[in-house]
């Protein structure tokens, strides 16, 4: 407590205490202006001083994270990157590889958090983590669930939506092999009827082709109505993996360019 008293003025201590007491570990310049009731220039000076003394950390321009006393003298501290991700924009939800990691469908760590939103905005970086924003069409913006991360609630794609998002854009998951792993690991965890409904609702032919192909490859075709997926699929050939090249054979049933060898999608189960 002595460190706190020495490092902060009475007003600054009251300001940070008021924010923390209301669960506002992450706050904006506007929040500071309201609580401090000071002119803009004075608020900027206060924020600069708090950052210099390591009582707050800047997430991006106009957005800050309170560094608590428990972080110690060196102020080495951050909250979950998922909680930080939730503070950037609204509406939003977290998906792609971020959801795969959350659901333990991949062993591949990631220094990128994927934030799905109908809004356009630039990526942000903090403490070695990239916060990447994936802008999607309004019709695809559905299927999230409020999830407790510590004492904070974060919107994360439900399991079925995480899979269809990954099938729609494997490039945000590390490629189709990681998506295939997720489909396999999730096979007994998901509602397959719901997955099929989500896939059709997305209105993406490439997504339905990849889902149909993988379910048949893993002999899961009895779990999803592949005929319904065929009705959504478009006439042209789609790439199985958008991250790979344009080489490889063709699958005429699912209209896919198989630019990833079949064994690469399955051999990991034996390792």
C-alpha atoms as a printed R data frame, in Angstrom:
    type eleno elety resid chain resno       x       y       z
1   ATOM     1    CA   UNK     A     1   0.000   0.000   0.000
2   ATOM     2    CA   UNK     A     2   2.914   2.349   0.688
3   ATOM     3    CA   UNK     A     3   3.995   2.041  -2.963
4   ATOM     4    CA   UNK     A     4   0.509   3.076  -4.077
5   ATOM     5    CA   UNK     A     5   0.447   6.092  -1.755
6   ATOM     6    CA   UNK     A     6   3.884   7.256  -2.860
7   ATOM     7    CA   UNK     A     7   3.222   6.788  -6.552
8   ATOM     8    CA   UNK     A     8  -0.160   8.468  -6.837
9   ATOM     9    CA   UNK     A     9  -1.781  11.693  -5.807
10  ATOM    10    CA   UNK     A    10  -4.959  11.441  -3.756
11  ATOM    11    CA   UNK     A    11  -7.097  12.294  -6.784
12  ATOM    12    CA   UNK     A    12  -5.308   9.765  -8.996
13  ATOM    13    CA   UNK     A    13  -5.721   7.049  -6.345
14  ATOM    14    CA   UNK     A    14  -9.416   7.836  -6.038
15  ATOM    15    CA   UNK     A    15  -9.763   7.801  -9.826
16  ATOM    16    CA   UNK     A    16  -8.195   4.350 -10.251
17  ATOM    17    CA   UNK     A    17 -10.074   2.995  -7.235
18  ATOM    18    CA   UNK     A    18 -13.380   4.210  -8.682
19  ATOM    19    CA   UNK     A    19 -12.655   2.496 -12.001
20  ATOM    20    CA   UNK     A    20 -11.542  -0.775 -10.390
21  ATOM    21    CA   UNK     A    21 -14.496  -0.743  -8.019
22  ATOM    22    CA   UNK     A    22 -16.824  -0.665 -11.022
23  ATOM    23    CA   UNK     A    23 -14.993  -3.471 -12.792
24  ATOM    24    CA   UNK     A    24 -13.460  -1.086 -15.320
25  ATOM    25    CA   UNK     A    25  -9.947  -2.544 -15.478
26  ATOM    26    CA   UNK     A    26  -9.937  -1.302 -19.065
27  ATOM    27    CA   UNK     A    27 -11.093   2.269 -19.567
28  ATOM    28    CA   UNK     A    28 -11.096   5.045 -22.157
29  ATOM    29    CA   UNK     A    29 -10.066   8.671 -22.250
30  ATOM    30    CA   UNK     A    30 -13.747   9.550 -22.132
31  ATOM    31    CA   UNK     A    31 -14.121   7.617 -18.866
32  ATOM    32    CA   UNK     A    32 -11.171   9.557 -17.464
33  ATOM    33    CA   UNK     A    33 -12.658  12.881 -18.517
34  ATOM    34    CA   UNK     A    34 -15.938  12.099 -16.765
35  ATOM    35    CA   UNK     A    35 -14.386  10.884 -13.507
36  ATOM    36    CA   UNK     A    36 -11.609  13.474 -13.250
37  ATOM    37    CA   UNK     A    37 -13.817  16.379 -14.383
38  ATOM    38    CA   UNK     A    38 -10.781  18.152 -15.825
39  ATOM    39    CA   UNK     A    39 -10.077  19.886 -19.155
40  ATOM    40    CA   UNK     A    40  -8.814  17.659 -21.954
41  ATOM    41    CA   UNK     A    41  -5.236  18.892 -21.634
42  ATOM    42    CA   UNK     A    42  -5.180  18.135 -17.909
43  ATOM    43    CA   UNK     A    43  -6.605  14.639 -18.504
44  ATOM    44    CA   UNK     A    44  -3.916  13.904 -21.116
45  ATOM    45    CA   UNK     A    45  -1.255  15.069 -18.646
46  ATOM    46    CA   UNK     A    46  -2.691  12.809 -15.949
47  ATOM    47    CA   UNK     A    47  -2.746   9.801 -18.258
48  ATOM    48    CA   UNK     A    48   0.823  10.462 -19.340
49  ATOM    49    CA   UNK     A    49   1.912  10.586 -15.711
50  ATOM    50    CA   UNK     A    50   0.055   7.390 -14.830
51  ATOM    51    CA   UNK     A    51   1.631   5.573 -17.779
52  ATOM    52    CA   UNK     A    52   5.107   6.846 -16.917
53  ATOM    53    CA   UNK     A    53   4.680   5.619 -13.351
54  ATOM    54    CA   UNK     A    54   3.323   2.293 -14.658
55  ATOM    55    CA   UNK     A    55  -0.071   2.500 -12.981
56  ATOM    56    CA   UNK     A    56  -1.789   2.227 -16.350
57  ATOM    57    CA   UNK     A    57  -0.764   0.667 -19.632
58  ATOM    58    CA   UNK     A    58  -1.907   1.979 -22.985
59  ATOM    59    CA   UNK     A    59  -3.674  -0.649 -25.080
60  ATOM    60    CA   UNK     A    60  -4.175   1.709 -27.988
61  ATOM    61    CA   UNK     A    61  -4.784   5.401 -28.390
62  ATOM    62    CA   UNK     A    62  -7.513   6.445 -25.973
63  ATOM    63    CA   UNK     A    63  -7.787   3.031 -24.264
64  ATOM    64    CA   UNK     A    64  -5.925   1.952 -21.117
65  ATOM    65    CA   UNK     A    65  -5.443  -0.975 -18.746
66  ATOM    66    CA   UNK     A    66  -5.080  -0.469 -14.979
67  ATOM    67    CA   UNK     A    67  -1.969  -2.158 -13.558
68  ATOM    68    CA   UNK     A    68  -2.901  -3.309 -10.031
69  ATOM    69    CA   UNK     A    69  -0.715  -3.140  -6.936
70  ATOM    70    CA   UNK     A    70  -0.355  -6.930  -7.062
71  ATOM    71    CA   UNK     A    71   1.790  -6.533 -10.194
72  ATOM    72    CA   UNK     A    72   4.631  -5.470  -7.913
73  ATOM    73    CA   UNK     A    73   7.290  -2.813  -8.222
74  ATOM    74    CA   UNK     A    74   8.189  -3.775 -11.806
75  ATOM    75    CA   UNK     A    75   4.524  -3.633 -12.891
76  ATOM    76    CA   UNK     A    76   4.783  -6.782 -15.013
77  ATOM    77    CA   UNK     A    77   1.119  -7.464 -15.580
78  ATOM    78    CA   UNK     A    78  -1.593  -8.078 -18.122
79  ATOM    79    CA   UNK     A    79  -5.055  -9.566 -17.995
80  ATOM    80    CA   UNK     A    80  -6.226 -12.265 -20.372
81  ATOM    81    CA   UNK     A    81  -5.792 -11.288 -23.993
82  ATOM    82    CA   UNK     A    82  -9.384 -12.431 -24.531
83  ATOM    83    CA   UNK     A    83 -10.624  -9.816 -22.070
84  ATOM    84    CA   UNK     A    84  -8.503  -7.153 -23.753
85  ATOM    85    CA   UNK     A    85  -9.875  -8.235 -27.142
86  ATOM    86    CA   UNK     A    86 -13.411  -7.743 -25.873
87  ATOM    87    CA   UNK     A    87 -12.728  -4.072 -25.138
88  ATOM    88    CA   UNK     A    88 -11.899  -2.919 -28.665
89  ATOM    89    CA   UNK     A    89 -15.209  -2.824 -30.487
90  ATOM    90    CA   UNK     A    90 -18.873  -3.726 -30.268
91  ATOM    91    CA   UNK     A    91 -20.541  -5.824 -31.529
92  ATOM    92    CA   UNK     A    92 -17.894  -8.540 -31.711
93  ATOM    93    CA   UNK     A    93 -17.125 -12.134 -30.875
94  ATOM    94    CA   UNK     A    94 -13.902 -14.167 -30.833
95  ATOM    95    CA   UNK     A    95 -13.483 -17.015 -33.294
96  ATOM    96    CA   UNK     A    96 -11.172 -18.879 -35.705
97  ATOM    97    CA   UNK     A    97  -7.933 -20.094 -34.107
98  ATOM    98    CA   UNK     A    98  -8.720 -18.149 -30.927
99  ATOM    99    CA   UNK     A    99 -11.853 -20.246 -30.436
100 ATOM   100    CA   UNK     A   100 -10.011 -23.429 -31.425
101 ATOM   101    CA   UNK     A   101  -7.473 -22.780 -28.654
102 ATOM   102    CA   UNK     A   102 -10.251 -21.964 -26.195
103 ATOM   103    CA   UNK     A   103 -12.011 -25.259 -26.938
104 ATOM   104    CA   UNK     A   104  -8.714 -27.240 -26.877
105 ATOM   105    CA   UNK     A   105  -9.048 -28.350 -30.494
106 ATOM   106    CA   UNK     A   106  -5.505 -27.384 -31.437
107 ATOM   107    CA   UNK     A   107  -2.114 -27.687 -29.819
108 ATOM   108    CA   UNK     A   108  -0.729 -24.819 -31.893
109 ATOM   109    CA   UNK     A   109  -0.211 -21.674 -29.773
110 ATOM   110    CA   UNK     A   110  -1.055 -18.356 -31.346
111 ATOM   111    CA   UNK     A   111   0.107 -14.807 -30.751
112 ATOM   112    CA   UNK     A   112  -2.913 -13.501 -32.649
113 ATOM   113    CA   UNK     A   113  -6.407 -13.035 -31.243
114 ATOM   114    CA   UNK     A   114  -9.108 -13.043 -33.912
115 ATOM   115    CA   UNK     A   115 -11.990 -10.639 -33.320
116 ATOM   116    CA   UNK     A   116 -15.019 -10.985 -35.605
117 ATOM   117    CA   UNK     A   117 -17.026  -7.812 -36.183
118 ATOM   118    CA   UNK     A   118 -19.146  -6.149 -38.867
119 ATOM   119    CA   UNK     A   119 -17.025  -3.026 -38.315
120 ATOM   120    CA   UNK     A   120 -13.798  -2.216 -40.108
121 ATOM   121    CA   UNK     A   121 -10.766  -1.265 -38.070
122 ATOM   122    CA   UNK     A   122  -6.994  -1.712 -38.006
123 ATOM   123    CA   UNK     A   123  -5.179  -4.392 -36.012
124 ATOM   124    CA   UNK     A   124  -3.747  -3.542 -32.610
125 ATOM   125    CA   UNK     A   125  -0.645  -4.844 -30.847
126 ATOM   126    CA   UNK     A   126   0.077  -5.140 -27.126
127 ATOM   127    CA   UNK     A   127   2.668  -7.142 -25.195
128 ATOM   128    CA   UNK     A   128   3.543  -9.247 -28.233
129 ATOM   129    CA   UNK     A   129  -0.087 -10.102 -29.009
130 ATOM   130    CA   UNK     A   130  -1.715  -9.029 -32.272
131 ATOM   131    CA   UNK     A   131  -5.423  -8.284 -32.133
132 ATOM   132    CA   UNK     A   132  -6.704  -8.946 -35.647
133 ATOM   133    CA   UNK     A   133 -10.159  -7.823 -36.730
134 ATOM   134    CA   UNK     A   134 -12.016  -9.934 -39.285
135 ATOM   135    CA   UNK     A   135 -14.845  -7.972 -40.884
136 ATOM   136    CA   UNK     A   136 -17.706 -10.204 -41.990
137 ATOM   137    CA   UNK     A   137 -21.047  -9.680 -43.695
138 ATOM   138    CA   UNK     A   138 -24.002  -9.090 -41.354
139 ATOM   139    CA   UNK     A   139 -25.619 -12.377 -42.416
140 ATOM   140    CA   UNK     A   140 -22.602 -14.256 -41.013
141 ATOM   141    CA   UNK     A   141 -22.595 -12.412 -37.710
142 ATOM   142    CA   UNK     A   142 -24.317 -14.870 -35.361
143 ATOM   143    CA   UNK     A   143 -23.599 -17.837 -33.141
144 ATOM   144    CA   UNK     A   144 -21.659 -16.378 -30.214
145 ATOM   145    CA   UNK     A   145 -22.099 -17.151 -26.528
146 ATOM   146    CA   UNK     A   146 -21.195 -15.117 -23.415
147 ATOM   147    CA   UNK     A   147 -18.293 -16.890 -21.727
148 ATOM   148    CA   UNK     A   148 -16.673 -16.229 -18.356
149 ATOM   149    CA   UNK     A   149 -12.936 -15.550 -18.531
150 ATOM   150    CA   UNK     A   150 -11.956 -15.068 -14.915
151 ATOM   151    CA   UNK     A   151 -14.434 -12.522 -13.597
152 ATOM   152    CA   UNK     A   152 -15.183 -11.015 -17.021
153 ATOM   153    CA   UNK     A   153 -17.684 -12.037 -19.671
154 ATOM   154    CA   UNK     A   154 -16.403 -12.345 -23.241
155 ATOM   155    CA   UNK     A   155 -18.337 -13.218 -26.414
156 ATOM   156    CA   UNK     A   156 -16.847 -16.326 -28.043
157 ATOM   157    CA   UNK     A   157 -18.206 -18.262 -31.012
158 ATOM   158    CA   UNK     A   158 -20.093 -21.326 -29.850
159 ATOM   159    CA   UNK     A   159 -18.563 -24.603 -30.937
160 ATOM   160    CA   UNK     A   160 -20.647 -25.006 -34.069
161 ATOM   161    CA   UNK     A   161 -20.025 -21.416 -35.190
162 ATOM   162    CA   UNK     A   162 -16.300 -21.702 -34.504
163 ATOM   163    CA   UNK     A   163 -16.170 -24.668 -36.879
164 ATOM   164    CA   UNK     A   164 -18.149 -23.047 -39.687
165 ATOM   165    CA   UNK     A   165 -16.093 -19.861 -39.330
166 ATOM   166    CA   UNK     A   166 -12.953 -21.950 -39.655
167 ATOM   167    CA   UNK     A   167 -14.310 -23.780 -42.684
168 ATOM   168    CA   UNK     A   168 -15.245 -20.441 -44.227
169 ATOM   169    CA   UNK     A   169 -11.770 -18.964 -43.656
170 ATOM   170    CA   UNK     A   170  -9.178 -21.647 -42.862
171 ATOM   171    CA   UNK     A   171  -6.466 -19.010 -43.288
172 ATOM   172    CA   UNK     A   172  -7.407 -17.543 -39.897
173 ATOM   173    CA   UNK     A   173  -6.973 -20.921 -38.238
174 ATOM   174    CA   UNK     A   174  -3.534 -21.901 -39.506
175 ATOM   175    CA   UNK     A   175  -4.838 -23.701 -42.584
176 ATOM   176    CA   UNK     A   176  -7.249 -26.508 -43.410
177 ATOM   177    CA   UNK     A   177  -5.213 -29.104 -41.488
178 ATOM   178    CA   UNK     A   178  -5.916 -27.241 -38.239
179 ATOM   179    CA   UNK     A   179  -9.580 -26.995 -39.224
180 ATOM   180    CA   UNK     A   180  -9.644 -30.737 -39.939
181 ATOM   181    CA   UNK     A   181  -8.197 -31.394 -36.480
182 ATOM   182    CA   UNK     A   182 -10.889 -29.206 -34.954
183 ATOM   183    CA   UNK     A   183 -13.664 -31.067 -36.786
184 ATOM   184    CA   UNK     A   184 -12.278 -34.381 -35.575
185 ATOM   185    CA   UNK     A   185 -11.752 -33.296 -31.956
186 ATOM   186    CA   UNK     A   186 -15.207 -31.696 -31.816
187 ATOM   187    CA   UNK     A   187 -17.072 -34.626 -33.382
188 ATOM   188    CA   UNK     A   188 -18.596 -35.789 -30.068
189 ATOM   189    CA   UNK     A   189 -18.985 -32.315 -28.570
190 ATOM   190    CA   UNK     A   190 -21.191 -30.557 -31.075
191 ATOM   191    CA   UNK     A   191 -24.795 -30.566 -32.253
192 ATOM   192    CA   UNK     A   192 -24.412 -31.770 -35.837
193 ATOM   193    CA   UNK     A   193 -27.871 -30.591 -36.886
194 ATOM   194    CA   UNK     A   194 -26.989 -27.142 -35.599
195 ATOM   195    CA   UNK     A   195 -23.668 -27.285 -37.445
196 ATOM   196    CA   UNK     A   196 -25.461 -28.082 -40.700
197 ATOM   197    CA   UNK     A   197 -27.955 -25.275 -40.142
198 ATOM   198    CA   UNK     A   198 -25.135 -22.833 -39.452
199 ATOM   199    CA   UNK     A   199 -23.259 -23.949 -42.562
200 ATOM   200    CA   UNK     A   200 -26.284 -23.394 -44.780
201 ATOM   201    CA   UNK     A   201 -27.069 -20.069 -43.106
202 ATOM   202    CA   UNK     A   202 -23.585 -18.777 -43.916
203 ATOM   203    CA   UNK     A   203 -24.393 -19.054 -47.618
204 ATOM   204    CA   UNK     A   204 -20.846 -20.004 -48.592
205 ATOM   205    CA   UNK     A   205 -20.393 -22.680 -51.218
206 ATOM   206    CA   UNK     A   206 -16.701 -23.163 -50.368
207 ATOM   207    CA   UNK     A   207 -17.525 -23.658 -46.686
208 ATOM   208    CA   UNK     A   208 -20.125 -26.354 -47.432
209 ATOM   209    CA   UNK     A   209 -17.767 -28.108 -49.840
210 ATOM   210    CA   UNK     A   210 -15.017 -28.275 -47.217
211 ATOM   211    CA   UNK     A   211 -17.428 -29.490 -44.543
212 ATOM   212    CA   UNK     A   212 -18.904 -32.167 -46.783
213 ATOM   213    CA   UNK     A   213 -15.461 -33.346 -47.868
214 ATOM   214    CA   UNK     A   214 -14.054 -33.542 -44.331
215 ATOM   215    CA   UNK     A   215 -17.086 -35.302 -42.864
216 ATOM   216    CA   UNK     A   216 -16.830 -37.975 -45.520
217 ATOM   217    CA   UNK     A   217 -13.048 -38.205 -45.160
218 ATOM   218    CA   UNK     A   218 -13.465 -38.832 -41.425
219 ATOM   219    CA   UNK     A   219 -16.461 -41.123 -42.027
220 ATOM   220    CA   UNK     A   220 -18.763 -38.728 -40.201
221 ATOM   221    CA   UNK     A   221 -21.200 -38.401 -43.072
222 ATOM   222    CA   UNK     A   222 -23.984 -39.957 -41.003
223 ATOM   223    CA   UNK     A   223 -23.833 -36.990 -38.610
224 ATOM   224    CA   UNK     A   224 -24.580 -34.243 -41.101
225 ATOM   225    CA   UNK     A   225 -26.958 -34.201 -44.075
226 ATOM   226    CA   UNK     A   226 -24.391 -33.958 -46.834
227 ATOM   227    CA   UNK     A   227 -27.104 -33.777 -49.460
228 ATOM   228    CA   UNK     A   228 -28.260 -30.484 -47.997
229 ATOM   229    CA   UNK     A   229 -24.695 -29.213 -48.171
230 ATOM   230    CA   UNK     A   230 -24.527 -30.157 -51.846
231 ATOM   231    CA   UNK     A   231 -27.511 -27.909 -52.490
232 ATOM   232    CA   UNK     A   232 -25.579 -24.902 -51.137
233 ATOM   233    CA   UNK     A   233 -22.345 -25.664 -52.931
234 ATOM   234    CA   UNK     A   234 -21.544 -23.516 -55.931
235 ATOM   235    CA   UNK     A   235 -20.745 -24.878 -59.391
236 ATOM   236    CA   UNK     A   236 -17.072 -23.860 -59.578
237 ATOM   237    CA   UNK     A   237 -14.127 -25.493 -57.850
238 ATOM   238    CA   UNK     A   238 -12.945 -24.020 -54.541
239 ATOM   239    CA   UNK     A   239  -9.541 -24.455 -52.944
240 ATOM   240    CA   UNK     A   240  -9.480 -26.902 -50.064
241 ATOM   241    CA   UNK     A   241  -6.892 -24.702 -48.358
242 ATOM   242    CA   UNK     A   242  -6.691 -21.000 -49.280
243 ATOM   243    CA   UNK     A   243  -3.150 -20.891 -47.838
244 ATOM   244    CA   UNK     A   244  -1.832 -23.524 -50.259
245 ATOM   245    CA   UNK     A   245  -1.159 -23.233 -53.972
246 ATOM   246    CA   UNK     A   246  -3.257 -24.165 -56.979
247 ATOM   247    CA   UNK     A   247  -1.736 -27.593 -57.513
248 ATOM   248    CA   UNK     A   248  -3.273 -30.963 -56.741
249 ATOM   249    CA   UNK     A   249  -6.132 -33.069 -57.996
250 ATOM   250    CA   UNK     A   250  -9.858 -32.399 -58.087
251 ATOM   251    CA   UNK     A   251 -12.734 -33.866 -56.113
252 ATOM   252    CA   UNK     A   252 -15.717 -33.798 -58.461
253 ATOM   253    CA   UNK     A   253 -18.307 -34.657 -55.804
254 ATOM   254    CA   UNK     A   254 -17.467 -31.653 -53.640
255 ATOM   255    CA   UNK     A   255 -16.008 -29.458 -56.391
256 ATOM   256    CA   UNK     A   256 -12.750 -28.962 -54.489
257 ATOM   257    CA   UNK     A   257  -9.175 -28.471 -55.647
258 ATOM   258    CA   UNK     A   258  -7.333 -30.817 -53.299
259 ATOM   259    CA   UNK     A   259  -4.220 -28.701 -52.856
260 ATOM   260    CA   UNK     A   260  -3.439 -30.462 -49.565
261 ATOM   261    CA   UNK     A   261  -2.676 -34.221 -49.663
262 ATOM   262    CA   UNK     A   262  -5.332 -36.361 -48.061
263 ATOM   263    CA   UNK     A   263  -2.825 -38.037 -45.760
264 ATOM   264    CA   UNK     A   264  -1.816 -34.622 -44.335
265 ATOM   265    CA   UNK     A   265  -5.390 -34.258 -43.124
266 ATOM   266    CA   UNK     A   266  -5.473 -37.646 -41.408
267 ATOM   267    CA   UNK     A   267  -1.979 -38.883 -40.516
268 ATOM   268    CA   UNK     A   268  -1.720 -36.668 -37.414
269 ATOM   269    CA   UNK     A   269  -4.302 -38.927 -35.730
270 ATOM   270    CA   UNK     A   270  -1.704 -41.704 -35.690
271 ATOM   271    CA   UNK     A   271   1.185 -39.617 -34.331
